[in-house]
Amino acid sequence: MAPRVSNFAPFYPVSIIETMKSSPYSPQYEQLRTWLKKQREASGLTLREASLAMGRHHSVLGKMEQDRRKIEVLEFVRYCQVLGVDPHEGLDILINSLEDGD
């Protein structure tokens, strides 16, 4: 007798790992992360000082800067406020990198 396959078993034409490797690893995000880190350093704030001002653990911001965590839009805007920079500058970098095809 042949083994039965559940009708509820999902079929993935692409590996689940492939679908998980999304935006945090894109070149566009790398440019944004580099900009954020430079802005933090230019502001004179350490990672711990910036995270304290944001009300987040320093590891969260560290992971954002190190390509180990997605950058959420609201966190991005709040981080820019803490650093005293215009979030539009960072978004322009992201938009330009998309247009350039980087």
C-alpha positions as CSV (number, residue, x, y, z in Angstrom):
1,M,0.0,0.0,0.0
2,A,1.4,3.4,-1.0
3,P,1.9,6.0,1.8
4,R,-0.8,8.7,2.0
5,V,0.2,12.3,1.6
6,S,-1.9,14.8,3.6
7,N,-4.0,17.2,1.6
8,F,-2.9,19.8,4.1
9,A,0.8,19.4,3.5
10,P,2.1,22.7,2.0
11,F,3.9,22.6,-1.3
12,Y,6.8,25.0,-1.7
13,P,8.2,25.4,-5.2
14,V,11.1,27.3,-3.6
15,S,12.9,26.6,-0.5
16,I,11.6,28.2,2.7
17,I,15.1,29.5,3.4
18,E,15.1,31.3,0.0
19,T,11.9,33.1,0.9
20,M,13.3,34.2,4.3
21,K,16.4,35.7,2.8
22,S,14.7,39.0,1.9
23,S,15.3,42.7,2.5
24,P,17.8,42.7,5.4
25,Y,20.4,41.3,3.1
26,S,19.9,43.5,0.1
27,P,22.5,46.0,-1.1
28,Q,19.9,48.8,-0.7
29,Y,19.6,48.1,3.0
30,E,23.3,47.9,3.3
31,Q,23.6,51.5,2.1
32,L,20.9,52.6,4.6
33,R,22.6,50.8,7.4
34,T,25.9,52.4,6.6
35,W,24.2,55.8,6.5
36,L,22.5,55.2,9.9
37,K,25.8,54.1,11.5
38,K,27.6,57.2,10.1
39,Q,24.8,59.5,11.4
40,R,25.0,57.9,14.9
41,E,28.8,58.3,15.0
42,A,28.5,61.9,13.7
43,S,26.0,62.7,16.5
44,G,28.5,61.6,19.1
45,L,26.2,59.0,20.5
46,T,27.4,55.5,21.4
47,L,25.2,52.6,20.5
48,R,24.2,52.3,24.1
49,E,23.4,56.0,24.5
50,A,21.2,56.0,21.3
51,S,19.4,52.8,22.5
52,L,18.7,54.4,25.9
53,A,17.3,57.5,24.2
54,M,15.1,55.2,22.0
55,G,14.0,53.0,24.9
56,R,15.4,49.9,23.2
57,H,18.1,47.4,24.1
58,H,21.4,48.3,22.5
59,S,21.5,44.9,20.8
60,V,18.4,45.8,18.8
61,L,20.2,48.9,17.3
62,G,23.4,46.9,16.9
63,K,21.7,44.2,14.9
64,M,20.0,46.9,12.7
65,E,23.4,48.4,12.0
66,Q,25.1,45.0,11.5
67,D,22.7,43.5,8.9
68,R,21.3,41.1,11.4
69,R,17.8,42.5,11.8
70,K,15.3,44.2,9.5
71,I,14.9,47.9,9.8
72,E,11.3,48.6,10.7
73,V,9.9,51.9,9.4
74,L,8.8,53.3,12.7
75,E,12.0,52.3,14.4
76,F,13.9,54.0,11.5
77,V,12.0,57.2,12.0
78,R,12.5,57.1,15.8
79,Y,16.2,56.4,15.4
80,C,16.6,59.3,13.1
81,Q,14.8,61.6,15.6
82,V,17.1,60.4,18.4
83,L,20.1,61.1,16.1
84,G,18.8,64.5,15.1
85,V,18.8,63.6,11.4
86,D,16.1,63.9,8.7
87,P,14.7,60.4,7.9
88,H,14.0,61.7,4.4
89,E,17.8,61.7,3.8
90,G,18.0,58.0,4.6
91,L,14.9,57.2,2.5
92,D,16.4,59.2,-0.4
93,I,19.5,56.9,-0.2
94,L,17.2,53.9,-0.3
95,I,15.1,55.2,-3.2
96,N,18.2,56.2,-5.2
97,S,19.8,52.8,-4.7
98,L,16.6,51.1,-6.0
99,E,16.6,53.4,-9.0
100,D,20.3,52.7,-9.7
101,G,19.6,49.0,-9.5
102,D,22.3,48.4,-6.8
